[in-house]
Amino acid sequence: MLKERMNFTKIMAGMEEEFRKRGQSYKNQLNNLYYCEKIIRLHEARGLKYLDRELIAEHILYLNERIGDGSISKRLYETQLRIIRLLV
């Protein structure tokens, strides 16, 4: 379920807890939180206070383009999609 009615601070705290529960290393937690923050910044840049399905869909299309043209690695692509799945 899309966490569209949770504010971004609560989302970040929840994601941090989720990464800890999954036993991720501290470095991986920081990297994954960076990607979460990146998605949140996209929303804030558009004046949004909650997660938006359309913006997330646009971001996934953008990631698909980047993997298609080789500007990001498959590993980074999969990591970012995994983060998006956790957010929604």
C-alpha positions in Angstrom: 0.0 0.0 0.0 1.3 3.4 -0.9 2.2 5.4 2.2 0.7 8.5 0.7 -0.7 9.9 3.9 2.5 9.5 6.0 4.7 12.5 6.2 8.2 12.2 4.9 9.8 12.2 8.3 7.7 9.2 9.4 8.5 7.4 6.1 12.2 7.9 6.6 12.1 6.6 10.2 10.0 3.6 9.1 12.4 2.8 6.3 15.4 3.1 8.6 13.8 0.6 11.0 12.9 -1.7 8.1 16.5 -1.8 6.9 17.7 -2.5 10.4 15.2 -5.4 10.7 16.5 -6.8 7.5 20.0 -6.9 9.0 21.6 -4.6 6.5 25.0 -3.3 7.2 25.3 0.3 8.3 26.8 1.3 4.9 23.9 -0.4 3.0 21.4 1.3 5.3 22.9 4.7 4.5 22.9 4.0 0.8 19.3 2.9 0.9 18.2 5.9 2.9 20.0 8.1 0.4 17.8 6.6 -2.4 14.7 7.1 -0.2 15.6 10.7 0.4 16.2 11.2 -3.3 12.6 10.1 -4.0 11.3 12.3 -1.3 13.2 15.3 -2.6 11.5 14.7 -6.0 8.2 15.1 -4.3 9.2 18.1 -2.3 10.6 19.8 -5.5 7.1 19.6 -6.9 5.5 20.9 -3.7 4.1 17.6 -2.6 3.8 16.6 1.0 2.9 13.0 0.5 4.0 10.2 -1.9 2.3 10.4 -5.3 1.7 7.4 -7.5 2.1 9.4 -10.8 5.5 10.8 -9.7 6.7 7.4 -8.6 5.6 6.0 -12.0 7.5 8.8 -13.8 10.6 8.0 -11.7 10.4 4.3 -12.6 10.2 5.3 -16.3 13.2 7.5 -15.8 15.1 4.6 -14.2 14.0 2.3 -17.1 15.5 4.8 -19.6 18.7 5.1 -17.7 19.2 1.3 -17.5 18.3 1.1 -21.2 20.9 3.6 -22.2 23.5 2.1 -19.9 23.9 5.2 -17.7 23.2 3.2 -14.5 24.2 -0.3 -13.6 21.7 -3.2 -13.3 22.6 -3.4 -9.6 21.8 0.3 -9.0 18.6 -0.1 -11.0 17.4 -3.1 -9.0 18.4 -1.4 -5.7 16.3 1.7 -6.5 13.3 -0.4 -7.6 13.5 -2.4 -4.4 13.5 0.8 -2.4 10.5 2.0 -4.4 8.7 -1.2 -3.6 9.3 -0.8 0.1 8.1 2.8 -0.1 4.8 1.8 -1.7 
